[in-house]
């Protein structure tokens, strides 16, 4: 399996074109490949702080961001929210400090497939998705979060070979969400939105995220390639 972990050039160019020149842009968790239009950065890694200027240390899950209301024109967060135990606080703060932004998270398509990470140890134990992620995330007009329970390792997926074929397209490795004014999100909780993780309703919700992502990404791909 070819693994598309890094930024996808066509997506980056698409986002770039949405941001006018001379904007004040904050990037959360820039890692080793900062977004080209970022003017300010925040995160929690010493390596990032040493490499970048205009960098502030923040615990995204609990800290109030050290910025004024609507201080930024745009906030960019790629592969951040799925790592957090409290992404909802982070999104509320993003909405407070910025006028608009872009969020990218690994897609439910990637999170249900085995061997999307390089497994160190017994190669036969290829778990589903990324092992350190807390949630499935998909976009159906709002950004949906569903906790990843260990039971996903035992789910039997219909047409599993077709799911793996989806990952042959780089764009399907991620969920994408552009927003203005505020981030709209939904946290799917038990028992309001599904029964126990072993129950069929949880499986159906996981597959809803998969199917929605497939449809949205197909449309986005056409927009990007115009």
Phi and psi restraints in degrees (value plus and minus 20) as a CYANA .aco file:
   2 UNK   PHI     -97.0   -57.0
   2 UNK   PSI     111.2   151.2
   3 UNK   PHI    -130.4   -90.4
   3 UNK   PSI     104.9   144.9
   4 UNK   PHI    -127.5   -87.5
   4 UNK   PSI      58.6    98.6
   5 UNK   PHI    -106.7   -66.7
   5 UNK   PSI     -51.3   -11.3
   6 UNK   PHI    -101.8   -61.8
   6 UNK   PSI     154.4   194.4
   7 UNK   PHI     -78.4   -38.4
   7 UNK   PSI     120.0   160.0
   8 UNK   PHI    -113.5   -73.5
   8 UNK   PSI     102.0   142.0
   9 UNK   PHI     -75.1   -35.1
   9 UNK   PSI     -63.7   -23.7
  10 UNK   PHI     -83.9   -43.9
  10 UNK   PSI     -56.7   -16.7
  11 UNK   PHI     -89.1   -49.1
  11 UNK   PSI     -65.0   -25.0
  12 UNK   PHI     -78.2   -38.2
  12 UNK   PSI     -64.5   -24.5
  13 UNK   PHI     -84.4   -44.4
  13 UNK   PSI     -58.2   -18.2
  14 UNK   PHI     -82.4   -42.4
  14 UNK   PSI     -64.7   -24.7
  15 UNK   PHI     -87.6   -47.6
  15 UNK   PSI     -63.5   -23.5
  16 UNK   PHI     -72.6   -32.6
  16 UNK   PSI     -62.3   -22.3
  17 UNK   PHI     -89.9   -49.9
  17 UNK   PSI     -35.2     4.8
  18 UNK   PHI    -107.2   -67.2
  18 UNK   PSI     -28.6    11.4
  19 UNK   PHI    -129.9   -89.9
  19 UNK   PSI      95.7   135.7
  20 UNK   PHI     -82.1   -42.1
  20 UNK   PSI     139.2   179.2
  21 UNK   PHI     -86.2   -46.2
  21 UNK   PSI     137.2   177.2
  22 UNK   PHI      45.4    85.4
  22 UNK   PSI       4.5    44.5
  23 UNK   PHI    -105.3   -65.3
  23 UNK   PSI     133.9   173.9
  24 UNK   PHI    -112.1   -72.1
  24 UNK   PSI      92.5   132.5
  25 UNK   PHI    -140.8  -100.8
  25 UNK   PSI     105.4   145.4
  26 UNK   PHI    -122.7   -82.7
  26 UNK   PSI     114.9   154.9
  27 UNK   PHI    -134.4   -94.4
  27 UNK   PSI     112.1   152.1
  28 UNK   PHI    -114.8   -74.8
  28 UNK   PSI     109.1   149.1
  29 UNK   PHI      37.3    77.3
  29 UNK   PSI      42.9    82.9
  30 UNK   PHI     -87.2   -47.2
  30 UNK   PSI     -44.4    -4.4
  31 UNK   PHI      43.4    83.4
  31 UNK   PSI    -165.6  -125.6
  32 UNK   PHI    -113.5   -73.5
  32 UNK   PSI     -26.9    13.1
  33 UNK   PHI    -150.9  -110.9
  33 UNK   PSI      59.5    99.5
  34 UNK   PHI     -81.8   -41.8
  34 UNK   PSI     130.8   170.8
  35 UNK   PHI     -86.7   -46.7
  35 UNK   PSI     115.1   155.1
  36 UNK   PHI     -83.3   -43.3
  36 UNK   PSI     -48.1    -8.1
  37 UNK   PHI    -115.8   -75.8
  37 UNK   PSI     -15.3    24.7
  38 UNK   PHI     -89.4   -49.4
  38 UNK   PSI     115.8   155.8
  39 UNK   PHI    -129.9   -89.9
  39 UNK   PSI     -40.3    -0.3
  40 UNK   PHI    -158.4  -118.4
  40 UNK   PSI     135.8   175.8
  41 UNK   PHI    -159.1  -119.1
  41 UNK   PSI     133.7   173.7
  42 UNK   PHI    -169.5  -129.5
  42 UNK   PSI     135.3   175.3
  43 UNK   PHI     152.8   192.8
  43 UNK   PSI    -173.6  -133.6
  44 UNK   PHI    -158.5  -118.5
  44 UNK   PSI     -13.1    26.9
  45 UNK   PHI    -121.6   -81.6
  45 UNK   PSI     111.2   151.2
  46 UNK   PHI     -81.2   -41.2
  46 UNK   PSI     -56.0   -16.0
  47 UNK   PHI     -83.3   -43.3
  47 UNK   PSI     -57.7   -17.7
  48 UNK   PHI     -88.2   -48.2
  48 UNK   PSI     -64.3   -24.3
  49 UNK   PHI     -80.1   -40.1
  49 UNK   PSI     -59.5   -19.5
  50 UNK   PHI     -91.0   -51.0
  50 UNK   PSI     -49.7    -9.7
  51 UNK   PHI    -109.3   -69.3
  51 UNK   PSI     -40.2    -0.2
  52 UNK   PHI    -144.7  -104.7
  52 UNK   PSI     125.4   165.4
  53 UNK   PHI    -110.1   -70.1
  53 UNK   PSI     150.6   190.6
  54 UNK   PHI      32.2    72.2
  54 UNK   PSI      23.6    63.6
  55 UNK   PHI    -133.7   -93.7
  55 UNK   PSI     111.7   151.7
  56 UNK   PHI    -143.6  -103.6
  56 UNK   PSI     123.0   163.0
  57 UNK   PHI    -107.8   -67.8
  57 UNK   PSI     106.6   146.6
  58 UNK   PHI    -161.6  -121.6
  58 UNK   PSI     120.6   160.6
  59 UNK   PHI    -111.7   -71.7
  59 UNK   PSI      85.4   125.4
  60 UNK   PHI     -80.8   -40.8
  60 UNK   PSI     -46.9    -6.9
  61 UNK   PHI     -99.8   -59.8
  61 UNK   PSI     -37.5     2.5
  62 UNK   PHI    -161.2  -121.2
  62 UNK   PSI     -43.1    -3.1
  63 UNK   PHI    -100.1   -60.1
  63 UNK   PSI     123.0   163.0
  64 UNK   PHI     -91.4   -51.4
  64 UNK   PSI     109.7   149.7
  65 UNK   PHI     -87.3   -47.3
  65 UNK   PSI     116.2   156.2
  66 UNK   PHI    -100.3   -60.3
  66 UNK   PSI      33.1    73.1
  67 UNK   PHI    -157.9  -117.9
  67 UNK   PSI     138.7   178.7
  68 UNK   PHI     -99.8   -59.8
  68 UNK   PSI     142.7   182.7
  69 UNK   PHI     -78.9   -38.9
  69 UNK   PSI     111.1   151.1
  70 UNK   PHI      31.0    71.0
  70 UNK   PSI      16.2    56.2
  71 UNK   PHI     -89.5   -49.5
  71 UNK   PSI     -50.9   -10.9
  72 UNK   PHI    -126.4   -86.4
  72 UNK   PSI     126.7   166.7
  73 UNK   PHI     -94.3   -54.3
  73 UNK   PSI     -50.4   -10.4
  74 UNK   PHI    -174.3  -134.3
  74 UNK   PSI     121.6   161.6
  75 UNK   PHI    -146.5  -106.5
  75 UNK   PSI     114.2   154.2
  76 UNK   PHI    -136.7   -96.7
  76 UNK   PSI     105.6   145.6
  77 UNK   PHI    -156.8  -116.8
  77 UNK   PSI      84.8   124.8
  78 UNK   PHI    -131.6   -91.6
  78 UNK   PSI     101.9   141.9
  79 UNK   PHI      35.1    75.1
  79 UNK   PSI      35.5    75.5
  80 UNK   PHI    -142.8  -102.8
  80 UNK   PSI     -72.8   -32.8
  81 UNK   PHI     -82.5   -42.5
  81 UNK   PSI     -54.9   -14.9
  82 UNK   PHI     -88.3   -48.3
  82 UNK   PSI     -36.9     3.1
  83 UNK   PHI    -106.3   -66.3
  83 UNK   PSI     -31.7     8.3
  84 UNK   PHI    -113.6   -73.6
  84 UNK   PSI     124.8   164.8
  85 UNK   PHI     -98.1   -58.1
  85 UNK   PSI     -38.5     1.5
  86 UNK   PHI    -156.8  -116.8
  86 UNK   PSI      53.0    93.0
  87 UNK   PHI     -87.7   -47.7
  87 UNK   PSI     -38.8     1.2
  88 UNK   PHI     -92.1   -52.1
  88 UNK   PSI     -58.4   -18.4
  89 UNK   PHI     -80.9   -40.9
  89 UNK   PSI     -64.6   -24.6
  90 UNK   PHI     -80.4   -40.4
  90 UNK   PSI     -64.4   -24.4
  91 UNK   PHI     -87.2   -47.2
  91 UNK   PSI     -56.7   -16.7
  92 UNK   PHI     -83.1   -43.1
  92 UNK   PSI     -60.0   -20.0
  93 UNK   PHI     -89.2   -49.2
  93 UNK   PSI     -58.3   -18.3
  94 UNK   PHI     -80.4   -40.4
  94 UNK   PSI     -63.6   -23.6
  95 UNK   PHI     -84.0   -44.0
  95 UNK   PSI     -54.0   -14.0
  96 UNK   PHI     -89.9   -49.9
  96 UNK   PSI     -62.4   -22.4
  97 UNK   PHI    -112.3   -72.3
  97 UNK   PSI     -31.5     8.5
  98 UNK   PHI    -150.2  -110.2
  98 UNK   PSI     134.8   174.8
  99 UNK   PHI    -106.8   -66.8
  99 UNK   PSI     -45.2    -5.2
 100 UNK   PHI    -183.2  -143.2
 100 UNK   PSI     155.2   195.2
 101 UNK   PHI     158.9   198.9
 101 UNK   PSI    -197.0  -157.0
 102 UNK   PHI    -157.1  -117.1
 102 UNK   PSI     114.7   154.7
 103 UNK   PHI    -144.4  -104.4
 103 UNK   PSI     114.7   154.7
 104 UNK   PHI    -149.8  -109.8
 104 UNK   PSI     110.6   150.6
 105 UNK   PHI    -153.4  -113.4
 105 UNK   PSI     136.2   176.2
 106 UNK   PHI     -76.9   -36.9
 106 UNK   PSI     122.0   162.0
 107 UNK   PHI    -102.9   -62.9
 107 UNK   PSI     139.4   179.4
 108 UNK   PHI     -79.4   -39.4
 108 UNK   PSI     -45.3    -5.3
 109 UNK   PHI     -81.3   -41.3
 109 UNK   PSI     -68.4   -28.4
 110 UNK   PHI     -89.5   -49.5
 110 UNK   PSI     -56.0   -16.0
 111 UNK   PHI     -92.7   -52.7
 111 UNK   PSI     -37.2     2.8
 112 UNK   PHI    -117.1   -77.1
 112 UNK   PSI     -29.2    10.8
 113 UNK   PHI    -109.2   -69.2
 113 UNK   PSI     130.9   170.9
 114 UNK   PHI    -109.4   -69.4
 114 UNK   PSI     131.9   171.9
 115 UNK   PHI      49.8    89.8
 115 UNK   PSI      10.6    50.6
 116 UNK   PHI    -100.9   -60.9
 116 UNK   PSI     -36.3     3.7
 117 UNK   PHI    -127.1   -87.1
 117 UNK   PSI     137.5   177.5
 118 UNK   PHI     -98.7   -58.7
 118 UNK   PSI      93.4   133.4
 119 UNK   PHI    -106.3   -66.3
 119 UNK   PSI     103.3   143.3
 120 UNK   PHI    -114.8   -74.8
 120 UNK   PSI      97.3   137.3
 121 UNK   PHI     108.2   148.2
 121 UNK   PSI    -156.5  -116.5
 122 UNK   PHI     -93.6   -53.6
 122 UNK   PSI      91.6   131.6
 123 UNK   PHI     -85.0   -45.0
 123 UNK   PSI     -33.2     6.8
 124 UNK   PHI     -95.2   -55.2
 124 UNK   PSI     -42.3    -2.3
 125 UNK   PHI    -111.3   -71.3
 125 UNK   PSI      58.5    98.5
 126 UNK   PHI    -122.5   -82.5
 126 UNK   PSI      82.5   122.5
 127 UNK   PHI     -97.7   -57.7
 127 UNK   PSI     143.9   183.9
 128 UNK   PHI     -97.9   -57.9
 128 UNK   PSI     110.2   150.2
 129 UNK   PHI      49.5    89.5
 129 UNK   PSI    -179.2  -139.2
 130 UNK   PHI    -113.8   -73.8
 130 UNK   PSI     108.1   148.1
 131 UNK   PHI     -92.2   -52.2
 131 UNK   PSI     -42.0    -2.0
 132 UNK   PHI    -114.9   -74.9
 132 UNK   PSI     -16.3    23.7
 133 UNK   PHI    -108.2   -68.2
 133 UNK   PSI     124.9   164.9
 134 UNK   PHI    -111.1   -71.1
 134 UNK   PSI     -48.7    -8.7
 135 UNK   PHI    -158.9  -118.9
 135 UNK   PSI     131.4   171.4
 136 UNK   PHI     -96.5   -56.5
 136 UNK   PSI     121.5   161.5
 137 UNK   PHI    -154.7  -114.7
 137 UNK   PSI     107.5   147.5
 138 UNK   PHI    -163.4  -123.4
 138 UNK   PSI     140.9   180.9
 139 UNK   PHI    -136.9   -96.9
 139 UNK   PSI      97.3   137.3
 140 UNK   PHI    -145.2  -105.2
 140 UNK   PSI      13.7    53.7
 141 UNK   PHI      88.5   128.5
 141 UNK   PSI     -51.2   -11.2
 142 UNK   PHI    -143.1  -103.1
 142 UNK   PSI     141.0   181.0
 143 UNK   PHI    -110.8   -70.8
 143 UNK   PSI      96.3   136.3
 144 UNK   PHI    -116.1   -76.1
 144 UNK   PSI     118.6   158.6
 145 UNK   PHI    -144.6  -104.6
 145 UNK   PSI     109.6   149.6
 146 UNK   PHI    -153.9  -113.9
 146 UNK   PSI     103.9   143.9
 147 UNK   PHI     -80.3   -40.3
 147 UNK   PSI     119.5   159.5
 148 UNK   PHI    -108.7   -68.7
 148 UNK   PSI      87.3   127.3
 149 UNK   PHI    -112.1   -72.1
 149 UNK   PSI     133.6   173.6
 150 UNK   PHI     -76.5   -36.5
 150 UNK   PSI     -41.8    -1.8
 151 UNK   PHI     -81.6   -41.6
 151 UNK   PSI     -38.6     1.4
 152 UNK   PHI     -81.3   -41.3
 152 UNK   PSI     -43.3    -3.3
 153 UNK   PHI     -86.0   -46.0
 153 UNK   PSI     -40.6    -0.6
 154 UNK   PHI    -127.1   -87.1
 154 UNK   PSI     -18.3    21.7
 155 UNK   PHI     -91.5   -51.5
 155 UNK   PSI     119.5   159.5
 156 UNK   PHI    -121.4   -81.4
 156 UNK   PSI      91.9   131.9
 157 UNK   PHI    -109.0   -69.0
 157 UNK   PSI     117.5   157.5
 158 UNK   PHI     -94.9   -54.9
 158 UNK   PSI     122.7   162.7
 159 UNK   PHI      33.5    73.5
 159 UNK   PSI      26.1    66.1
 160 UNK   PHI     -81.8   -41.8
 160 UNK   PSI     -53.1   -13.1
 161 UNK   PHI     -83.7   -43.7
 161 UNK   PSI     -56.0   -16.0
 162 UNK   PHI     -86.6   -46.6
 162 UNK   PSI     -54.8   -14.8
 163 UNK   PHI     -83.7   -43.7
 163 UNK   PSI     -62.8   -22.8
 164 UNK   PHI     -84.6   -44.6
 164 UNK   PSI     -54.4   -14.4
 165 UNK   PHI     -84.0   -44.0
 165 UNK   PSI     -49.3    -9.3
 166 UNK   PHI     -79.4   -39.4
 166 UNK   PSI     -52.5   -12.5
 167 UNK   PHI     -98.6   -58.6
 167 UNK   PSI     -21.5    18.5
 168 UNK   PHI     -90.3   -50.3
 168 UNK   PSI     -41.1    -1.1
 169 UNK   PHI    -113.7   -73.7
 169 UNK   PSI     101.9   141.9
 170 UNK   PHI     -74.3   -34.3
 170 UNK   PSI     -56.5   -16.5
 171 UNK   PHI     -81.9   -41.9
 171 UNK   PSI     -46.9    -6.9
 172 UNK   PHI     -99.3   -59.3
 172 UNK   PSI     -21.4    18.6
 173 UNK   PHI     -96.8   -56.8
 173 UNK   PSI     -30.7     9.3
 174 UNK   PHI    -156.3  -116.3
 174 UNK   PSI     140.4   180.4
 175 UNK   PHI    -123.6   -83.6
 175 UNK   PSI     118.6   158.6
 176 UNK   PHI    -145.1  -105.1
 176 UNK   PSI     121.7   161.7
 177 UNK   PHI    -168.3  -128.3
 177 UNK   PSI      94.5   134.5
 178 UNK   PHI    -118.9   -78.9
 178 UNK   PSI     118.0   158.0
 179 UNK   PHI    -159.5  -119.5
 179 UNK   PSI     137.6   177.6
 180 UNK   PHI    -156.8  -116.8
 180 UNK   PSI     117.7   157.7
 181 UNK   PHI      55.1    95.1
 181 UNK   PSI     -75.3   -35.3
 182 UNK   PHI    -176.2  -136.2
 182 UNK   PSI     134.0   174.0
 183 UNK   PHI    -104.6   -64.6
 183 UNK   PSI     106.7   146.7
 184 UNK   PHI    -121.4   -81.4
 184 UNK   PSI     105.0   145.0
 185 UNK   PHI    -161.9  -121.9
 185 UNK   PSI     141.5   181.5
 186 UNK   PHI    -155.1  -115.1
 186 UNK   PSI     110.3   150.3
 187 UNK   PHI    -122.1   -82.1
 187 UNK   PSI      91.5   131.5
 188 UNK   PHI     -96.5   -56.5
 188 UNK   PSI     102.3   142.3
 189 UNK   PHI    -144.0  -104.0
 189 UNK   PSI     138.7   178.7
 190 UNK   PHI    -116.4   -76.4
 190 UNK   PSI     114.8   154.8
 191 UNK   PHI    -120.0   -80.0
 191 UNK   PSI      -9.8    30.2
 192 UNK   PHI     -82.5   -42.5
 192 UNK   PSI     -60.6   -20.6
 193 UNK   PHI    -130.2   -90.2
 193 UNK   PSI     -36.8     3.2
 194 UNK   PHI    -181.0  -141.0
 194 UNK   PSI     142.0   182.0
 195 UNK   PHI    -108.0   -68.0
 195 UNK   PSI    -186.1  -146.1
 196 UNK   PHI     -72.5   -32.5
 196 UNK   PSI     129.8   169.8
 197 UNK   PHI     -74.9   -34.9
 197 UNK   PSI     -42.8    -2.8
 198 UNK   PHI    -102.7   -62.7
 198 UNK   PSI     -28.8    11.2
 199 UNK   PHI    -103.0   -63.0
 199 UNK   PSI     135.1   175.1
 200 UNK   PHI     -78.8   -38.8
 200 UNK   PSI     -51.0   -11.0
 201 UNK   PHI     -84.8   -44.8
 201 UNK   PSI     -51.6   -11.6
 202 UNK   PHI     -87.2   -47.2
 202 UNK   PSI     -64.7   -24.7
 203 UNK   PHI     -78.7   -38.7
 203 UNK   PSI     -63.2   -23.2
 204 UNK   PHI     -83.3   -43.3
 204 UNK   PSI     -56.6   -16.6
 205 UNK   PHI     -90.2   -50.2
 205 UNK   PSI     -59.6   -19.6
 206 UNK   PHI     -79.0   -39.0
 206 UNK   PSI     -65.0   -25.0
 207 UNK   PHI     -92.0   -52.0
 207 UNK   PSI     -48.0    -8.0
 208 UNK   PHI     -81.4   -41.4
 208 UNK   PSI     -65.0   -25.0
 209 UNK   PHI     -80.1   -40.1
 209 UNK   PSI     -60.6   -20.6
 210 UNK   PHI     -81.8   -41.8
 210 UNK   PSI     -69.2   -29.2
 211 UNK   PHI     -87.3   -47.3
 211 UNK   PSI     -61.8   -21.8
 212 UNK   PHI     -81.8   -41.8
 212 UNK   PSI     -63.4   -23.4
 213 UNK   PHI     -82.4   -42.4
 213 UNK   PSI     -60.4   -20.4
 214 UNK   PHI     -79.3   -39.3
 214 UNK   PSI     -63.4   -23.4
 215 UNK   PHI     -89.6   -49.6
 215 UNK   PSI     -66.0   -26.0
 216 UNK   PHI     -84.3   -44.3
 216 UNK   PSI     -62.3   -22.3
 217 UNK   PHI     -88.9   -48.9
 217 UNK   PSI     -52.0   -12.0
 218 UNK   PHI     -83.5   -43.5
 218 UNK   PSI     -62.8   -22.8
 219 UNK   PHI     -86.5   -46.5
 219 UNK   PSI     -64.0   -24.0
 220 UNK   PHI     -83.2   -43.2
 220 UNK   PSI     -57.9   -17.9
 221 UNK   PHI     -79.9   -39.9
 221 UNK   PSI     -59.9   -19.9
 222 UNK   PHI     -85.4   -45.4
 222 UNK   PSI     -58.6   -18.6
 223 UNK   PHI     -85.9   -45.9
 223 UNK   PSI     -62.4   -22.4
 224 UNK   PHI     -87.1   -47.1
 224 UNK   PSI     -57.1   -17.1
 225 UNK   PHI    -109.7   -69.7
 225 UNK   PSI     -12.7    27.3
